[in-house]
Amino acid sequence: MPSSKLKSPTITDLGVTPIIQAGGPNTKHSGSRPRPETLAAMEEASKQFVNMDELLIAAGEELAKLVGSEAATITSGASGGLVVQAAAAIAKDDPDLIKKLPLTDDVPHTLIIQKKHRFIYDHLYLAPGARFREAGDDKGCTPEQMEDAIDDQVVGIVYLESSNRKEGAVPLPVAAEIAHRHGIPLLCDGASMLPPRIHLKQYLQEGSDLVSFSGGKAIRGPQSTGLLLGSKEWVEYARLNNAPNATVARAQKVSKEEILGLLAAVKVFVSEDEVAETARYKKMMNLVVDQVAEIPGVTAEVIHNYDHYIPHAVISFGPKWKGPDGMEIQRRMMAGSPRVYVAAGLYKGTAVVVDGLNIQNDEELQAVARRLREELLKASQERRR
Ligand SMILES: *Cc1c(COP(=O)(O)O)cnc(C)c1O
């Protein structure tokens, strides 16, 4: 219990209107709800002081046990993990070089990335002084093109596991084999690829030396955390280049509360019944689809595939649709009351995507379906200018 009698400010006190979050765990819309277990573990951890190196090593061992990897450590988001991955590839355990990053003019610092794997966060890999050399083109990359791009300045291959990036790309096991033949690591970003839980092991089994996942998406740990999994050797290089050490990643510190909060969340996440979870989201999404399916010009369907980590309600617009596009529907949903955030513009043109991860109860679900129906009905009677 707080000892002061002062009332702590709430989000509403600040004049910020909360949203019903039906657009998936993206950071700009505040990620995901930390589990009750996450918050309880954070509170408990706040009562004891530790040596942070000791805690990070022990927590890494526990995390590795929970997910079934050889080794693991904790980073500030998956993004922080990408910075640390690149730092590890350049500096490994060389104490002088670790201190010098991001100044890399006189040491090898090139990372190979398939052109098709360029994405909005890839500059995090550059933060510790790395530079990219692209292989292939927008359509894809062959193993030969990847191999040809490697010379003695190359310290690693970056691999993005994300939706829509498989076609034409060098498959992960092939990229890993190429990397290892040249004595360099495969650095994988799998940030948003959970569930399915199998991915926690798959990318490592396929040959990644390091892989980053977000702790603040479906795992529902603290928003600011990430899991960095890999081999003993590469996780140790990563740890040495990470906060709390005085390295290029020092600004990315993770508190003891966040570390314990993440462990608590992962423990629950890996024990959950994925079949039951999928069935629950399907049922929720069917309710949304039923509300909008008959609106002329739209196709509403529940989709659960590589692009959709859990069953999503996807509302796409056919040739008969003359109303405003999905981005405008998204804006109107946010401008209404209650404010509802849905995703749009990521898939099938400007399809509106409803994600159930952050929908907190039946009342919110009903509100999402109702608001979507209202906006789509109204829009179906408008003509685009
Ligand atoms: C979400 C995401 C990130 C960033 O993860 P954080 O945990 O928010 O730092 C990085 N890469 C990809 C592909 C993502 O989807």
The ligand as an ORCA input file, in Angstrom:
! r2SCAN-3c Opt
* xyz 0 1
  C       7.363     -5.507    -32.851
  C       8.565     -5.725    -33.683
  C       9.815     -5.247    -33.277
  C       9.984     -4.406    -32.037
  O       9.752     -5.125    -30.885
  P       9.665     -4.381    -29.469
  O       9.572     -5.505    -28.505
  O       8.453     -3.526    -29.526
  O      10.906     -3.590    -29.320
  C      10.913     -5.551    -34.053
  N      10.790     -6.275    -35.188
  C       9.600     -6.745    -35.622
  C       9.547     -7.554    -36.871
  C       8.437     -6.486    -34.885
  O       7.264     -6.945    -35.311
*
